[in-house]
Amino acid sequence: MGSLGNIGSMHLSARISTVVPATPRSEQNGVYELQNMDLLLKLHYIRSAYFFSNDAVQGLSNYDLKKAMFPLLDAYSHVSGRIRRPDTGRPFIKCNDAGVRVAESYCDKTLAEWIADARYSIDGLVQDHVLGPDLGFSPLVFIQFTRFQCGGLTVGLNWPHVLGDAFSALNFIHLWSRISAGHVPPRSLHVPTPSKPELPPSSSDKPISVKRSVDVGDRWLVADHENVETHCFRLTPKQLDHLVTTITTSAPTSYFVILSAIVWKSLSHIRGNASGLNAVTICTNGSKRKEDELPINGLVFSKVEADFAVEKSDVSELAMLIGEKKMTENDILEKMVEEDEGKGDFVVYGANLTFVDLEGAEFYDVKLNGRKPILANCTFHGVGGEGVVSVLPAPEGDDGAEDGGCNGRILTVVLPPKELEQLKNKLEREWGIV
């Protein structure tokens, strides 16, 4: 997760417990089938954390926080299950009420000290857990409550991508917060509408959004995941407005597109002409989500190709490509999984330089005692060496925001350490992004 500064003795202790659904499931309803996109992404993990001030958790004990999970898991019953991987068939989830894990930790820093020292890092606030090697006994989800010296709290979620994407992981935590506030949970979740979303044109060429992995066996994690580090940049609304006025585009575009174009050009210059960085992967939310909906892997994976020298181009040219020239690869990705009968291993995040649009994720709708988090962050674990860049909203009321104006953005970058240092220097020197 990158340098954490002088954090000191982070956790004095960690207590692990298990939470199961409030209502046991009957044996005849005990299988949850994994879809092709679920299995395509099984080597990746979504890690998120929500930072709450002392006021937001006043009067809430860890028992209170865990109590809401019992009815939550009634709706999300398969999340309490375990992976089964038959020798001659597709992996699936056995809904056996084995439960999710909950860690209760303590940090001897204040929230302000943590944020200042760790630069929005969530390392240590989310359990370092992956599926396997004993898949049949490995919990799918790990939640961590970390109490700080100031009385503040972080809620950390380790969510395997095989269950669903970052928007689905957010819905899981959001429903938990609503149950904590006294809302009656749904008896069951809606099945997603099977109709396909409107997508950009499909590509019939060999996909760039995925690479076949070496066989990882029953430990579901990208083999070279340790070769990358994470760094978070925070951009204020004033900085974003300046970027928009500096970079002229033919049509209105998002901050995600502009920031992705800046990083694409910067990394192309760092890697040089021989890098082949003329094509990147763009991940966008392709599904209209309902709050009480079963989790899905509904991201759209698209490729964007430049037929010119990226490192010598204008950022506006790259922004136009990202905004208007995406070629969807989902159909061919699903076909690859189907041809492997669901048993193949693939790298998606970091197979190619990958940009993930989380601007529309409503992280600050998660509330405790009616209070929003003062900060939320989300990153990916199990990333290939080409790297991942994600853009998500900064806290509401961010410094520099005018009434009715935008909030800032958090730019989270996962790259090999040497490239990450070069990118940090380049973004600060040329764009004032730190």
N, C-alpha and C positions, 0 to 999 in steps of 0.2 A: 504493500500500500504506500510505499515511499517513506521518506524520512518523517518521523514523528516528533523530532525535537527532543527536548529533555522532559519526557513524560514522567519519569520516575517510576515508583512502584505502582503500576497501573491498578491491578486488582489485588486486594488483600485476601479475597476468598471467592469461591464460586460454588454455589449449591445447585445441583442438577436434580430435576424432578420430571415426572411424566404427566401429561394431561391427556385424557381420552374423551371421546364423545359422551355426552350426558346420557344418551339412550343407546344401549347396545344394538348392533345391527344383527339381523337374522342371517344365517349362513347362506340361504339361497340368493341373497342379494350382495354377495361378497366379492364381485370382480369389477374392476374399473379398467376398461380397455384404453390403451394409449394410442393416440393418433400418430400419423406419419411425422408431422411437424414436432410432436412431443419427443419422439425417438431421435429425430435429427439433432435436437438440441440437448440431448441427455448428458453431455459432458460439460455443460456450462451451468453456472449458478448465479442467482441474483441476490445481492446483499444490500440491504437498505437499513437506515437508522433514522429515528425521529427523536429530536432533542426537545425536551420539555422543561420549562422553568419550574422553580419550586412552587409557584402559585398554581400551576396546572395540575400538580400531583398532590396538593395539600389534602391530607386525610385519606389518601389512597395507599393501602398497604400492598405488598406483593401478592398477598392472598386475594385481595380485591381484583388485582389485574389478572390473575390466573383464573379466577372464578368465571369471568366472562368467556373464557376459552372452551369450557365444557359445552355450552349451547352453540358456540361458534362451530365446533367440530361436529355437531349434529348435522349442520348444513354441509360442511366440508368433510364428510365422513371419509372419503378416500384419502384425504391428506393424512389421516391417522393410520393408513395402511402401510404395507411393505411391498417392495418390488419382488416379483417372482419372474425368474428367467428360465423357462424350460429349454432343454437342449435342442429341441426341434421346432421351436415356435417363437413368436414375438413376446417380448417382455410385457407384463401387465402388472396392475396393482391389486393385491389381495386386501380387501377391506376387512381387516381382522381386528380393528380397534386397538392396535398396538400403541397408538398414541404419538404425540409430538413431544419433543424435549423442551424443557424450559430451564434456562440458567439464570441464577440470581447472583449478581456481582456487585462489587463496591469499588469505586475509584476515589483515591485520596486527593483528587484535584477538584476545583470548581468547574462548572460548565464553561465559564468564560476562559479559564486557564486552558482547558482541553482544546477549545476551538482556536485559541491564539497559538498554542504550541503545535497542534496537529494539523492546522490548515484544513479543517473540515473533513479530515480523514475519519473513517469509521472503523479502521483497524483496531481490534481489541474490543469493539462494541458489538460485534457480530461473531458468533461462534464459527471457528474454522472447521467446518464439517463438510464432508463429501459422502456420497453414497458408495457403500462397499468398504472393504472387499467382501464382507458377509452381507450381501444384498438383502437376504431374507430377514435380517435382524437390524438393518440400518434404518433409523428414523428418517422420514423424508424432510421434515421441517424442524428447524431449531430456532427458538425465540430466546432473546437475552434481555433481561431488565438490568440496567446498570444504574445504581444510585451514586450520586456525586456528593462531595463534601458540602456543597451549598444547598442540598436538598433537591436538586434537579434530577432528572431521570432521562435515560435514553432507552428506547425500545428498538432492539436490533432484530432483524429478520434474515435468516439464511434460508432461501427458497430455491429448490432445484428447478432448473428450467424445464425439466421433463414434465412438471406440473402445469406450467403456463408461463407467460411472459411477465414483464415488469408491471404492466397494467393490471394483470390478474393478481400478482403479489400485493399490489397496492389495495385492490378491492378486498383482499383477505384481511389486511390490517385495518382498513376503514370499517368493515363490518364489525370487527372486534371492538373498535372504539365506540361504535354506536351501541353495541350490546352493553358495554361498560357504562354507558350513559343511561341505561334503562330501557332502550328500545327492544321490542320483542323481535327475536331473530326469525327469519323465514323457516318454515318447516323443511323446505328443500330449495335448492338453487335451480334457476331456469336453465334449460339446455340452450346453448347458443343457437341462433337462427342459422340454418344450414346455407342460406343464400350467400353467394360470394360477394365481397365488397367490390366497388368499382376500383379497378387496378390500372396502372399504366400498361402499355403494351408488353407482351411476354417476349422473352428472348429464347430463340431456338438453339443458340450456340451453347458450347460447354459452359456451365456456370462458373463464375468466379467467387460466388458467395460461400463456397464450401470446399473443403479438402478432406479426402479420406484420411482418417487417423490410423496410426498403428493400432493393433488390437490391444485394448486396455483391459480386457478381461472383465472381472466383476468390480473393479474400482473405477467408477465413472468420473474421470477427470482427464482433461487434455494433458498429454504427456509432458510438454515443455512449459507448463504454466508457471514454473518458478523463474523463467527467464524474463519476466516483465515486472514493472513497478507502476504504481498509481500516483497521480498528482492531480489536485483539484485547483482550478482557477475560479475566481469569483469576479464577475463583471457587474458593475453598477448600471442602473438605467442611463446615466449620463454617458458612460462609456459605450453602451449599445447604441444610443442615439448618434454619437459621434461616428461609429462604424457605419451606420446606415447612410449618413450624409457624405461620408468619405467614399464609400463603395457605391457607385452608380449602377443600378440594374434596370433592365428594360421593363420590368413589372414589379409590383410590390412583392416582397419575399419575407421569409421568417428569419429570426435571429439564428435558428439552427442552420439554415442554409448558408448564411453569411459566415458564421463561425466555422462551419465545416469546410467552406472554401478556403478560408485563411489557413487552417491547419493542413489541408491537403497541399496547398502550394508550399507552405513552410517545410513540411516533411519531404516533399519532392526535392526541394533544394538541398536539404540535409542529406538525403540518401543518394542524390546524384542521378545522372542520366541513365546509368545502368540498372537502376532499381526497378524499372518497369512499372512505376507508379502512375501509369496513365489511366488506370481503372480502379475504382473504389466501390465498396458495398454501402448502400444506404438502407437503414432499417426504419420503417415508419409504422405507425399504428393503422392497420387496415381494417379495423372492426369497430363498429359502434357498440361500445360496451354498456351493458346494463349492470347496475350495482350488484344485484342479487343473481348473478349469473355464474355458472360453472366456469372455473378457470380454463383458459385456452391459450395456445400459442398462436396468436392472431397477427403477429407482425408481418409486414410485407418486406421481403428482401429483394432489393433491386441492384442492378449494376449501372454505373455511370462511367462512360469511357470518353476520354479526350483524344482527339486526333492531332493534337499540337503539343508542344513542349510545355508541360505543366509548370515547371519551375520558372519559365520565362513569361508566363501568361499573366493577364490581369485577373485579380480575384473576382471581378464582376463576371468574367467569362466562365469561370468555374462555378460561380453561384448560379448562372443561367443553366448550365448543364445539370447541376443537382436539382434545381427546381423544375426543369422542364423536359429533361431527356432521360429520365430513369427507365430502365428496362426490367420488368419484373421477372424473378427467377423462381417463385414459389412452386409453380407447377412441376418444373423439372427437378427441383429439390425433393419434392414429395415422391416423384417417380423413382428417384435414386433409392430412397428408403424402401419403397415398395418392392423394387427389384432385389434388394438384399433381404427381403422378408422381415424387415425390422431388426435385423441382427447386426448390421454394420455400425461402425464407429466413425463419427464425422467431427471435424472442427468447423465451426461457423464464425464465431466472434474471433477475429484476428487471423482467420485463414487468408483474408485479404484485409487491407486497411478498411475498418468498418466504422461507420458513423451511425449513432443511434439517436433518434429524435424522441426525447421524453418531455418536450416542452408542454405537451398537453396533459401530462400526468398530474393529477390534483393531490400532490403530497400534503398540502396544507389544509386539506379537508379532514384529515385525521385529527381528532380532538380528544383531550382528556379534561374533565371538569369544564367543558365548553371552551377550552383554550387550545389554540393551534400551536404546533411546534415552533420554536424559535429558529429551527434549522432542520432540514431534511436532506439526506444525500442517498444516492443509489449508485452502485457500481457492479461490475461483473467479475466473477472468479472463474478461472479456467479459460484463459485467453491465449490465443496463438500469437506467434512472434510478430505478425504484421501490425498488431495493435488495434485498440478500440477507443473511440472518442464518443462521449455521450453529452448531450446538452439537456439540462433540466432547470426548472424554475428555482430562483433564489427566494428567500422568505418574502412574504408580503410586507409592504412598508419598508422595503430595502432602501438603504441610503441613496438619496438623490431622486427618489420617485416622487413625482408630482401627483396631486389628486387626479384620479382617472388615468394616470399614465401607467407605463409598464413597470413590472418588477425586474430585478436583475436576473442573471443567469449563472448557473454553476456549470463549468466546463470540466468534465472529468476525463482524464487521458490515461490510458494504460499502454505502455510501450516498453521496449528494452531500455535499461537504465541509461546507456550512453546517449541514445536518441532522445530520451526524455529530457536530459539535461540540456542538450542542444536546442530542443524545442522551447524549453522554458526561457532560455537566453534570447532566442530569436523573437518570441512573442512579446517579451518585455521590451526589447530594443526597438522593434519595428511597429508594434501596435499598443504598447503600454498595458499589456495584459499580464497580470502577476497573480 
